[in-house]
Amino acid sequence: MDSAYAPQPRGSRVPVGLRAPFSGRTWREFLHLLLSLPMSVVMFSYAITVISLSAGLLVTFLGIPVLAAGLAGSRALGSVERARARALLDLDVADPAPLRAAKPGLMGWVGAVLKSGVSWRHLLYSLLHFPWALFAFVFSVTFWTVGWSLLTYPLWQWTLTDHLGQPGIQMWGDGHGNGVYVDSPSEIGITSAIGLLIVLAGPWVIRGLTQVDRVLVHGLLGPSSLANRVTELESDRGVVVDTAAADLRRIERDLHDGAQARLVALAMDLGLAKEKLTEDPEAAAKMVDEAHGEVKIALQELRDLARGIHPAILTDRGLGPALSALSARCTVPVKVTVDLSHRPAAAIEGIAYFTVSELLQNVSKHAGATSATVDVWHTADRIMLLVTDNGHGGANLGAGTGLAGLAERLDSIDGLLVMDSPKGGPTSVTAELPWRG
């Protein structure tokens, strides 16, 4: 953001209002308004030509292809407008999705252009922008030049005397040499003061005018809200697929390295015990006893693995008891408060449980905390989770961290993860999930 409209820098002794007329942002926006008129003339003339020519040729086969070509040209002019807004208004509007023909060939392309709402919005922009650009050009140029002219009037007032034979600006005249002129020192000072007020107001007037341009460019030349939502859903689907694949790999690894390996060793031990059963009963009994212990450990590992996927207590009793059981396994004391009038959808409940589980694991492994709290409540159409600890802080949501993956998982269901973890602590993590009862 340019300094003209940014908060006043610490140590600056010039107020924002006095700096604004000289800021780069003000002059870039004024240049945008100046260039809008010739650009809008070109676009308006082009749009009228396209509409007239294609309408006149509709009685022939050429009308439809000419209209499609004209709409494609409007899209090209729209890209120029987006580039101009990006350079002068600091407005970064994404390019619309490219055309996708249902079938190859000229007619497929023509059909794609005519069916594209983006093409018609670009043509509409060409028609609507011209009257606004004309008004904004005239108003901004008049307002800005009058302000600076009146402000500097004491510097150029002498030219009226030397070259026009009049003492100052003529306020009224009868056409016979009689009139009222701004020529006394007090009148010149008042005129300059009025000019100063206009100049100081100029940046905000210019900003207001360019705000309309921002709305037009963003609303008519950018991707539609539906297209943005489709793109967002495609990205979320990719995150969900990646997350599911990662979970499957984790489960497979845990089974292979844990319970499966232990069960294989158990089978071998029982085989040896069977062979020794007749020769050395005492040794066989000892091996069976050891195998019994291995079975208990394997069962515990399988329970832990199942609990990490979706614990039975969550299904049977809900989020409150499940989180209480989860907190009991944390390495630090955890106070759990759950205020839910009824249970959310099973999928949301599972994600909420997984979120708290991941956050408490971070508390156990990395926070260096001595206590933590978990608060869950329902507000409007969202379920809120707040996990805090009194550890050393310094956690972040940077790429490559487990918290970044958790944030992506929540984002895939229109959720949100916010962290406040200053150096020295404490740390608080707020998760927001959609409520689907």
Secondary structure, DSSP 8 states (H G I E B T S, - for coil): --TTTS---TT--S-HHHHGGGSHHHHHHHHHHHHHHHHHHHHHHHHHHHHHHHHHTTTSTTHHHHHHHHHHHHHHHHHHHHHHHHHHS------------SSSSHHHHHHHHHH-HHHHHHHHHHHHHHHHHHHHHHHHHHHHHHHHHHHTHHHHHHHIIIIIS-SSEEEEE-SSS-EEEE-SHHHHHHHHHHHHHHHHHHHHHHHHHHHHHHHHHHHHSS--HHHHHHHHHHHHHHHHHHHHHHHHHHHHHHIIIIIIHHHHHHHHHHHHHHHHHHH-HHHHHHHHHHHHHHHHHHHHHHHHHHHHH--HHHHHH-HHHHHHHHHHTSSS-EEEEEE-SS---HHHHHHHHHHHHHHHHHIIIII--S-EEEEEEEETTEEEEEEEE-S-------TTSHHHHHHHHHHTTT-EEEEE--TT--EEEEEEEE---
